[in-house]
Amino acid sequence: MDWNEKINDMAGGYKNAAILLNSLRAGIFDALAEEWKTPAELAADCKLDARATDIVVHSLAAAGILKKDGDRFSTEPGARPFLLADSPTTMKSILGHNLSMMRGWAHLDEVMQSGQPIPKQEQSKEQLRDFICGMENVSRISSLDVAAKIDLAFAKRLLDLGGGPGTSSITFANDNPGLECVVYDLEGPIEIAEEQIANANLSNRISTVVGDFHTDDIGEGFDVVYISNIIHMMDSERTLALFNKSRRALVPGGRLLLKDFYLEDSQTEPAFCAQFSVNMLVNTQGGKTYTRSEALDLLGKAGFGDFEVIDVATQSQVIVCS
Ligand SMILES: C[S@@+](CC[C@H](N)C(=O)[O-])C[C@H]1O[C@@H](n2cnc3c(N)ncnc32)[C@H](O)[C@@H]1O
């Protein structure tokens, strides 16, 4: 291994992230999708400084995200499905969310000294939309895999706790004509979920509930409670309390599906999950990436058993239990 290169790559990683994410936010990739442009033309279109744009687009071309021909630039065709706003496979929202989070990561030194997350800031409407629609960018892929690997045909009612934009409920309802889903989340995300559910023509089978799952009732009589990418935001006391609540919300024999990124017991693998834990350290009170063993232990304490662990995209697992 070339240690010098490894350490320099790790140390300089923030520069690549800053170039990519700020260019995305500035609209550079959309602006270079239809037409090849000079940096000056691009700067005028995106309302940017011409010299700064010239330097940044050359670095994007060097990184292979833009193509350069003469003095004109265009977004690389291979990158377009993920970077352009109107692509059905766009990752624009989750990448925008990454940009918002990068500002918090700059304070990791303070977090490491205090053990406390960065102070919570009021999210702008754009930041909330990036976060919630970013969940759609991620869950679009994983929920299809969950639906393919876990048979929900037995279920009539499913509670999607912290369901965000409702992506999983939309996938599950589309796959199971007899299934009714409830997306439960805070007020802002539920507004976005309602848009997505209406766009999917599923308002007759997917309803929404505005609530705080820590303090409010979550309902009862569900055949399935689906908890996807939630427990990494919470400490183990709150996680156990949510499992207890979920158990009470299930009919006898009902199933809990707990999807998340899980660490192996060593806590060093998968590397992405170990890094994600730092993200939760910076941004949440007590959140982290749980090991699968820790999650199973907490589920057991809440009275769940009959565990099955299923690998799903992307780098996630679903623990199915009853
Ligand atoms: C990381 S997202 C996961 C969204 C979705 N389950 C998925 O997998 O795509 C976490 C979700 O939990 C919601 N959430 C956080 N705290 C909550 C609370 N106290 N009550 C209800 N929902 C909450 C957030 O608004 C957000 O939609």
The ligand as a Tripos MOL2 file, in Angstrom:
@<TRIPOS>MOLECULE
LIG
   27    29     1     0     0
SMALL
NO_CHARGES

@<TRIPOS>ATOM
      1 C1        -33.3350    9.1490    7.7780 C.3       1 LIG1
      2 S1        -34.9990    9.5100    7.4710 S.3       1 LIG1
      3 C2        -35.6500    7.9430    6.9610 C.3       1 LIG1
      4 C3        -36.8600    8.0870    6.0830 C.3       1 LIG1
      5 C4        -37.4410    6.7610    5.5730 C.3       1 LIG1
      6 N1        -37.8480    5.8880    6.6480 N.3       1 LIG1
      7 C5        -36.4610    6.0810    4.6590 C.2       1 LIG1
      8 O1        -35.9010    5.0510    5.0150 O.co2     1 LIG1
      9 O2        -36.2440    6.6070    3.5610 O.co2     1 LIG1
     10 C6        -35.6340    9.6950    9.0950 C.3       1 LIG1
     11 C7        -37.0870   10.1100    9.1280 C.3       1 LIG1
     12 O3        -37.5430   10.0770   10.4920 O.3       1 LIG1
     13 C8        -38.3430   11.2150   10.7010 C.3       1 LIG1
     14 N2        -38.3470   11.5180   12.1300 N.ar      1 LIG1
     15 C9        -37.3080   11.9370   12.8870 C.ar      1 LIG1
     16 N3        -37.6980   12.1130   14.1600 N.ar      1 LIG1
     17 C10       -39.0220   11.8150   14.2050 C.ar      1 LIG1
     18 C11       -39.9750   11.8060   15.2590 C.ar      1 LIG1
     19 N4        -39.6280   12.1530   16.4940 N.pl3     1 LIG1
     20 N5        -41.2340   11.4260   14.9690 N.ar      1 LIG1
     21 C12       -41.5770   11.0870   13.6830 C.ar      1 LIG1
     22 N6        -40.7010   11.0660   12.6560 N.ar      1 LIG1
     23 C13       -39.4420   11.4260   12.9160 C.ar      1 LIG1
     24 C14       -37.6640   12.2910    9.8660 C.3       1 LIG1
     25 O4        -38.5100   13.3800    9.6460 O.3       1 LIG1
     26 C15       -37.3130   11.5190    8.6260 C.3       1 LIG1
     27 O5        -38.3510   11.5230    7.6850 O.3       1 LIG1
@<TRIPOS>BOND
     1     1     2 1
     2     2     3 1
     3     2    10 1
     4     3     4 1
     5     4     5 1
     6     5     6 1
     7     5     7 1
     8     7     8 2
     9     7     9 1
    10    10    11 1
    11    11    12 1
    12    11    26 1
    13    12    13 1
    14    13    14 1
    15    13    24 1
    16    14    15 ar
    17    14    23 ar
    18    15    16 ar
    19    16    17 ar
    20    17    18 ar
    21    17    23 ar
    22    18    19 1
    23    18    20 ar
    24    20    21 ar
    25    21    22 ar
    26    22    23 ar
    27    24    25 1
    28    24    26 1
    29    26    27 1
@<TRIPOS>SUBSTRUCTURE
     1 LIG1         1 GROUP 0 **** ****
